Amino acid sequence: MTAYYLDASALVKRYAEEPGSDWILRIVELTQDHRLRGYDAVQLATALVTNAELVAQEYLPLIFIAGDEDLLAAAEAEYLSTENPLNQASKTTSRR
């Protein structure tokens, strides 16, 4: 027998204004605008909010680090600086 679980609180955030609604809507928007899986969209949304706070307080902007090319492409499209540590590892190996 197949069982399904529906998270009613996420459904409510989609249609009713309450704390956290903007956050959920932004994550949904990121998954629709870019080739992202759910948790990748959560990671990117967190980085975007953190970067906005850093810049607003006149700190250096965040550098988004990931090994997933789709996630990095989405971060760059959202105007974040990015680094792929897998590329750094290949540069280190080629110098030896």
C-alpha positions as YAML, in Angstrom:
chain: A
units: angstrom
residues:
- id: 1
  name: MET
  ca: [0.00, 0.00, 0.00]
- id: 2
  name: THR
  ca: [1.37, 3.41, -0.98]
- id: 3
  name: ALA
  ca: [1.20, 6.18, 1.60]
- id: 4
  name: TYR
  ca: [1.53, 9.90, 0.89]
- id: 5
  name: TYR
  ca: [2.38, 12.68, 3.30]
- id: 6
  name: LEU
  ca: [1.31, 16.27, 2.75]
- id: 7
  name: ASP
  ca: [3.04, 19.02, 4.69]
- id: 8
  name: ALA
  ca: [0.10, 21.34, 5.24]
- id: 9
  name: SER
  ca: [2.28, 24.12, 6.68]
- id: 10
  name: ALA
  ca: [4.20, 24.45, 3.39]
- id: 11
  name: LEU
  ca: [0.91, 24.50, 1.49]
- id: 12
  name: VAL
  ca: [-0.42, 27.27, 3.75]
- id: 13
  name: LYS
  ca: [2.75, 29.34, 3.21]
- id: 14
  name: ARG
  ca: [2.13, 29.12, -0.53]
- id: 15
  name: TYR
  ca: [-1.33, 30.71, -0.33]
- id: 16
  name: ALA
  ca: [-1.59, 32.59, 2.97]
- id: 17
  name: GLU
  ca: [0.64, 35.43, 4.17]
- id: 18
  name: GLU
  ca: [2.49, 34.42, 7.34]
- id: 19
  name: PRO
  ca: [6.10, 34.56, 8.52]
- id: 20
  name: GLY
  ca: [8.21, 32.47, 6.18]
- id: 21
  name: SER
  ca: [5.93, 32.81, 3.16]
- id: 22
  name: ASP
  ca: [8.41, 35.00, 1.26]
- id: 23
  name: TRP
  ca: [11.14, 32.46, 1.94]
- id: 24
  name: ILE
  ca: [9.11, 29.55, 0.53]
- id: 25
  name: LEU
  ca: [8.03, 31.57, -2.51]
- id: 26
  name: ARG
  ca: [11.67, 32.54, -3.23]
- id: 27
  name: ILE
  ca: [12.77, 28.90, -3.06]
- id: 28
  name: VAL
  ca: [9.96, 27.88, -5.44]
- id: 29
  name: GLU
  ca: [10.96, 30.73, -7.78]
- id: 30
  name: LEU
  ca: [14.59, 29.56, -7.80]
- id: 31
  name: THR
  ca: [13.57, 26.02, -8.76]
- id: 32
  name: GLN
  ca: [11.47, 27.39, -11.61]
- id: 33
  name: ASP
  ca: [14.10, 29.81, -12.90]
- id: 34
  name: HIS
  ca: [17.08, 27.44, -12.71]
- id: 35
  name: ARG
  ca: [17.87, 23.74, -12.98]
- id: 36
  name: LEU
  ca: [17.87, 23.17, -9.20]
- id: 37
  name: ARG
  ca: [16.75, 20.42, -6.89]
- id: 38
  name: GLY
  ca: [14.84, 21.41, -3.75]
- id: 39
  name: TYR
  ca: [17.71, 21.45, -1.28]
- id: 40
  name: ASP
  ca: [19.96, 23.20, -3.78]
- id: 41
  name: ALA
  ca: [17.35, 25.97, -3.97]
- id: 42
  name: VAL
  ca: [17.33, 26.20, -0.16]
- id: 43
  name: GLN
  ca: [21.14, 26.47, -0.15]
- id: 44
  name: LEU
  ca: [21.10, 29.17, -2.83]
- id: 45
  name: ALA
  ca: [18.28, 31.13, -1.17]
- id: 46
  name: THR
  ca: [20.24, 31.08, 2.11]
- id: 47
  name: ALA
  ca: [23.35, 32.36, 0.33]
- id: 48
  name: LEU
  ca: [21.38, 35.15, -1.36]
- id: 49
  name: VAL
  ca: [19.91, 36.35, 1.94]
- id: 50
  name: THR
  ca: [23.29, 36.12, 3.66]
- id: 51
  name: ASN
  ca: [25.01, 37.99, 0.84]
- id: 52
  name: ALA
  ca: [22.42, 40.77, 0.95]
- id: 53
  name: GLU
  ca: [23.02, 41.15, 4.71]
- id: 54
  name: LEU
  ca: [26.80, 41.22, 4.27]
- id: 55
  name: VAL
  ca: [26.66, 43.85, 1.55]
- id: 56
  name: ALA
  ca: [24.13, 45.95, 3.49]
- id: 57
  name: GLN
  ca: [26.55, 46.03, 6.45]
- id: 58
  name: GLU
  ca: [29.44, 46.95, 4.12]
- id: 59
  name: TYR
  ca: [31.26, 43.62, 4.42]
- id: 60
  name: LEU
  ca: [32.81, 41.84, 1.46]
- id: 61
  name: PRO
  ca: [30.29, 39.88, -0.60]
- id: 62
  name: LEU
  ca: [29.92, 36.16, -0.11]
- id: 63
  name: ILE
  ca: [31.69, 33.72, -2.42]
- id: 64
  name: PHE
  ca: [29.41, 30.77, -3.17]
- id: 65
  name: ILE
  ca: [31.34, 27.48, -3.14]
- id: 66
  name: ALA
  ca: [29.89, 24.28, -4.60]
- id: 67
  name: GLY
  ca: [30.87, 21.34, -6.76]
- id: 68
  name: ASP
  ca: [27.55, 21.15, -8.64]
- id: 69
  name: GLU
  ca: [27.67, 22.92, -12.01]
- id: 70
  name: ASP
  ca: [23.89, 23.56, -12.15]
- id: 71
  name: LEU
  ca: [23.98, 25.12, -8.69]
- id: 72
  name: LEU
  ca: [27.00, 27.26, -9.59]
- id: 73
  name: ALA
  ca: [25.33, 28.42, -12.82]
- id: 74
  name: ALA
  ca: [22.21, 29.41, -10.85]
- id: 75
  name: ALA
  ca: [24.33, 31.29, -8.28]
- id: 76
  name: GLU
  ca: [26.13, 33.17, -11.05]
- id: 77
  name: ALA
  ca: [22.79, 34.01, -12.69]
- id: 78
  name: GLU
  ca: [21.73, 35.47, -9.32]
- id: 79
  name: TYR
  ca: [24.92, 37.62, -9.34]
- id: 80
  name: LEU
  ca: [26.93, 35.74, -6.72]
- id: 81
  name: SER
  ca: [30.67, 35.19, -7.06]
- id: 82
  name: THR
  ca: [31.36, 31.46, -7.25]
- id: 83
  name: GLU
  ca: [34.18, 28.95, -6.85]
- id: 84
  name: ASN
  ca: [34.23, 25.25, -7.63]
- id: 85
  name: PRO
  ca: [36.65, 23.42, -5.29]
- id: 86
  name: LEU
  ca: [36.87, 20.56, -7.79]
- id: 87
  name: ASN
  ca: [38.53, 22.94, -10.25]
- id: 88
  name: GLN
  ca: [41.03, 24.01, -7.58]
- id: 89
  name: ALA
  ca: [41.94, 20.39, -6.88]
- id: 90
  name: SER
  ca: [42.77, 19.78, -10.54]
- id: 91
  name: LYS
  ca: [44.97, 22.91, -10.64]
- id: 92
  name: THR
  ca: [46.89, 21.72, -7.56]
- id: 93
  name: THR
  ca: [47.37, 18.25, -9.04]
- id: 94
  name: SER
  ca: [48.67, 19.58, -12.37]
- id: 95
  name: ARG
  ca: [51.37, 21.67, -10.61]
- id: 96
  name: ARG
  ca: [52.99, 18.64, -8.99]
...
